[in-house]
Amino acid sequence: MSKKGLSAKIASRKAVVGIVGLGYVGLPLAAAFAQKGFRVVGFDVDAAKVKALASGRSHIADVSSPTIREIVSGGRFAPTTQFSRLSACDAIIICVPTPLRKTKDPDLTFILAACEAIMGRLRKGQLIVLESTTYPGTTREMVRPVFEGSGLKAGRDFHLAFSPERVDPGNKTYGIENTPKVVGGVTPACGALAAELYGEIVDSVIEVSSADSAEMVKLLENTFRAVNIAMVNEIARMCHRLGVDVWEIIDAAKTKPFGFMPFYPGPGLGGHCIPVDPNYLAWKMKSLNFEPRFIDLASATNSRMPDYVAGRVAELLNGMGKAVRASRILILGVAYKPGVKDIRESPALDVMKLLLDQGARLSYHDPFVPRVSIEGAVLRSAALTPASIKRSDLALILTAHASVDYSRVLKHAKMVFDTRNAAAGISRRNLRRL
Ligand SMILES: NC(=O)c1ccc[n+]([C@@H]2O[C@H](COP(=O)([O-])OP(=O)(O)OC[C@H]3O[C@@H](n4cnc5c(N)ncnc54)[C@H](O)[C@@H]3O)[C@@H](O)[C@H]2O)c1
């Protein structure tokens, strides 16, 4: 099929879209294409996930089970583990994980496995888009040669582009449709075709000049967040030393209508993206003999926060004549951010481990996370009752879920250490803020 042929199929929504990797990124994307009338085949190596989806059960909070049921029963979404069906797809979007190795180097094994599965079935006229976050150059230097191993040539026989995913799980205001989508092709024609595809499901597509540029856009966005969060974490520590309230300072600073954007401190960085992605850029730059100093400093500053929080807890208990050992500490919130159940890289787990190592007796409450395992110790979310709050020596707020009644916590707790300003605007003798 020619580029024109695929263009026409996209415009008429007759193109079959394959999504490889049905996680936080792939599943909402699959649902978005299916809801716009495309036929979508979803590929995943996790047979249990595929089976659940095929029977109409979603594992992602942002995509409801009724939505999955509707698109599956309507014949618009077919989840499968059979990669042979890739050859029937006109456009294939790769959304597999890009974690770090223990050494903090990029782990591209998932991308490579997905590319190899596609390569054996690649046919003329297909469009392949990589969405997994990765370092600049991956699509051109690594993905393209794998596909060209088939004898077909990118930009002539098939089309290849990168488009960063910007999904913000749990965000009720910005979803796929109203978040502008950046795309860049390994050739201008590849980029244009990818822009046409995404143009069918999002309000606005931003075409950049190359796949490398599109990869770099994502890393700028997430490095920007990591660096600014690190900066405000350091400001929080400065404020504590100076005896001023960092939250009051940020609230006042953000009244400036230009040139300032608020970031908030906390117990550390969490989630699958912000703590991980800048390392992809750092790794690439180090391979080019370029020292990524901001990234390294931000990473060191952010990863020191759990220690800092555990230290502040020890100070507070000390002020109450208690040691960390044998103190009862009630943790409020373990997910990496409010309103989600995701605990990947959650700094709450690091803080909890530090306190457990010092002999604290921990309990926790998180309406989204029923159980956590910390170094083999399994903890279950406990009901938040006046008795459970009173029983603890200190309540430690690590994630500010909106459904938790913080005034109730403050009413019954001996001491509350709030690392998220969850109890904003409340002033009580038993409340300390980060
Ligand atoms: N989660 C986010 O908020 C977010 C936001 C922006 C970008 N990203 C990026 O998107 C990518 C995917 O992240 P995610 O959060 O969706 O991951 P995830 O772990 O939720 O989902 C990935 C899915 O891919 C499947 N998978 C693994 N190897 C596969 C293979 N070879 N073939 C088919 N399926 C395979 C897994 O079983 C899993 O279901 C990552 O690069 C991530 O950095 C994530």
The ligand as an ORCA input file, in Angstrom:
! r2SCAN-3c Opt
* xyz 0 1
  N       2.421      5.429     32.757
  C       2.542      6.661     32.359
  O       1.963      7.546     32.943
  C       3.405      7.029     31.161
  C       3.311      8.337     30.664
  C       4.057      8.683     29.573
  C       4.901      7.751     28.979
  N       5.005      6.477     29.474
  C       5.891      5.551     28.788
  O       5.104      4.625     28.042
  C       5.721      3.345     28.022
  C       4.770      2.296     28.554
  O       4.488      2.609     29.910
  P       3.229      2.021     30.685
  O       3.113      2.829     31.934
  O       2.071      1.906     29.774
  O       3.760      0.557     31.042
  P       2.895     -0.660     31.629
  O       3.849     -1.497     32.356
  O       1.662     -0.149     32.291
  O       2.405     -1.413     30.309
  C       3.263     -2.008     29.402
  C       2.581     -3.248     28.824
  O       3.440     -3.780     27.835
  C       3.372     -5.204     27.918
  N       4.536     -5.756     27.235
  C       5.805     -5.906     27.689
  N       6.573     -6.415     26.729
  C       5.802     -6.591     25.637
  C       6.025     -7.069     24.332
  N       7.238     -7.444     23.919
  N       4.983     -7.112     23.483
  C       3.755     -6.726     23.881
  N       3.476     -6.244     25.097
  C       4.489     -6.170     25.963
  C       3.278     -5.471     29.407
  O       2.753     -6.757     29.666
  C       2.335     -4.349     29.855
  O       0.980     -4.747     29.794
  C       7.000      3.489     28.818
  O       8.051      3.796     27.947
  C       6.720      4.681     29.710
  O       7.898      5.340     30.088
  C       4.247      6.103     30.563
*
